[in-house]
Structure formats: C-alpha cells, structure tokens
Amino acid sequence: MRQARGSAFDHFFDNLSAGDPTAIAIAIGFGLLVCFAAGVAIYDRRQRAKDGKKRREN
C-alpha cells in the first residue's frame, strides 16, 4: 500500500531544471524573501551600532 514517492525537494528541483513556471516563481520568491530578510538584518545592525555610539558619547 505504501509507495516510494521520493523527496519533495527532488521533485521541486526536477521541475525547476525542466523550466516549470511555478517552480521558477517559488525559487524567485524565496530568493527575494532571503534578500529582504538580509537587508533588514544589515540595516538593523547598523542602526544599533549608531545608537550605541550615541549612548557612549552622552
């Protein structure tokens, strides 16, 4: 009754290499999400450093 279906990641990467538009859109969306999160983290780190300098000066 149980069938070996393979990993969801294997299917996703197979579809991505085949040029499936849905897989491409998911990959682009995930990439944009990672870039946004990295940008927010970098901005937050810089702001915290600036605030730390201001506090030390006062």
N, C-alpha and C positions, 0 to 999 in steps of 0.2 A: 504494500500500500504506500510505502514511503518511497519517493523518488529523489535521486540526487539531482538537484537543480543548479548547483553552482552558487557562487557568491554574487550578491547584488552588485558588488564593485566590479566583478568581472564582466557582467552584462553591461554595466554603465560604460566601462572603458571600451568594450567591444562596439557599443553603439556610438561612442564618441569617435572612435577611429573610423567607423563607417560613415560618419558625417550626419548622424541623426540630428535634426534641428533642436529637438527637445534636450538632448544630452549636451549639445553645444550651449544652449541657453542656460542650462543649470550650471555648467562649468564657468561661464562668464559671470553669472550672478554670484556664484560662490567666490570667484576671484575679486569681484567688486566689493563684496562684503568683507573679505580679508583686508583689502586695501583701505577701506573706510575705518575698520577697527584699528589698523596700524596707524593711520593718520590721527585718529582720536587719541591713541596712546602717546604718540610723539608730542602732540600739542599739549596734552595734559602734563607730561613730564617737563616740558619747557616752562609751562605756567607755574608749576610747583617750584621749579628752580628759581624763577624770578621772584616769587613770593618769599622764598627762603632768604634770598639776598636782601630784600626789603626789610624783613624782620630782623636780620642780623645788623643792618645799618641803624635801625632805630633803637 
